Amino acid sequence: MSTIATPLAIPITPSYKQKVARSRAISEPAWIRWLLIGFALAYLALFLFMPLAAVFTEGLRKGIHAYLAALSEPDALSSIKLTFIAAAIAVPLNLVFGVAAAWAIAKFEFRGKSVLITLIDLPFAVSPVIAGLIYVLIFGLQGWFGGWLSDHDIKIIFAVPGIVLATLFVTFPFIARELIPLMQAQGKDEEEAALVLGASGWQMFWRVTLPNIKWGLMYGVVLCNARAMGEFGAVSVVSGHIRGLTNTMPLHVEILYNEYNYAAAFAVASLLALLALVTLAVKSYIEWQSARYAAQQAVDAME
């Protein structure tokens, strides 16, 4: 009985020359790296750091007392309060919607799924000004429901409800869009295992799903809150620019600037910039914690 000799599978390792060629292919000379870094820093300095420094410099030009007086002025306080009210209402509602939508899209197959995803992306494609005009067309005095609302003394346009609705529209994709790919990547294995072990739906959500998505959820909330506080276009259309009543901080800055009250305008703008910096710091912290959590999950999976 004869046997047929088969060649052994010998692993082929790259030679020294191949390693050197590969390292040269993926690396650049030092002067190119420094040139790219210098260009990036110069770009950031010109379009980010200098405008940010200018905002704080102009806001403090007349001194700290004038700066604090501009922020403590009644119309400024009203705009600050309204900005936080709109964000405080819009963010929790978008949180509930984002989690529910992401759960449905990532965990289930149903008819109209692609339509739902498209509708979630709609605010990214539609101008905020158009969104504001849509609400005016629907709830304005000459709108579809304007007569009924007027008869029942319900005011939406040129009032706080209209500002909240406009803020909701422009911010609702952020949390859902952050959670959908995260939930799709995690799959359904852990939830199904929890159900097999006897967990109820709420127990599965609170003890399995929520811990797995908490960092992505917090990241989406931060982005949603930042957009809610800085929204201008849609809110400008539905607010009516009523000082002390329907002006948010961005609208108040515009009014002060148009009145040539530059110091007060930059003072309020600096407060918005400060909120943006705080948001950026929270975002960076969440990204760091999320990376640590992902690394720990990888280590636990290997063990």
C-alpha positions, 0 to 999 in steps of 0.5 A: 500500500503506497502513501502519497506524501503531502507537503507540510504547511509551513508558515511564511513569515515576512523577511527583514526587507519586507518588514522594512518596505512595509514600515516605509509604506505606512510611515512618512518622513519626519518633516511631512508629519510635522508639516501636517501637524503644524497645518492642523494646529494653524487651522484650529488656531485660526478658525477655533481658538482665535474666535473663542478667545475673541468672544471672551475678550470682547465680553470682558472688554468693559470689565467684570462688572459690566460682564456680570451686569449683562448676564444679570439683566432681566432679559438675559436671565429670561433667555438663559432660563428659557434655554434651559427649560427647552433643553430640560424638556426636549432631552428627556423626551428624546431620551425615551424616543431614542432608546425605544427607536434604537431598541426596535430597530436593532432587536426586531425585524418589521415592515417599515423599518427602513422608513423609520430609519429614514424619518429619524435622519430627516432633521439632518436633511431638512433645514431648521428654518424649514422645520420652524416654518412647518410648525407655523403652517400647522399651529400658526394663527392661519395654520391648519389648527390655528383657528381651533387653538385660538378658540380654546386660548391655546398658544403654541407659536410665538410661545414656549410650546413652539420653542420646545417643539422646534427644539424637539424636532432638530434634536431627536436623531442624536440619541437614537443615531448613537444607540442604533449601531451600538445595539446592532453590534452587541446583538441579542444574545445576552437579552435572550439568555436573560429571558431564558433564565427567567428575567422579565422584560424590565429586568432584562432592560435594566440589568442587561441592556442598559449597562451595555449601552450606558456610555453610548446613551450618555454620549447621545444625551450630551450631544442632544443637550448641546444642540438643544441649547445652541439651536437658532434657526427653527427657534428663531422662526417660531419664537417671535423674538419677544424680549423677556418671553420667547428669546433663548440665548442665541436669539438674545445675542442676535438682538443685542448685536443688532442693537450695537450692544456688543459688550452684552452680546459677547457676554451672553455669547461667552456663556454659550461658549462656556457651556459648549466647553463644558459639554466638550469636557463631558464628551471627552470624559464619556469617550474615555470611560467608554474606551475603558469599558470596551477594553475591559469587556475585551479582556473579560471575553478573552478570559 
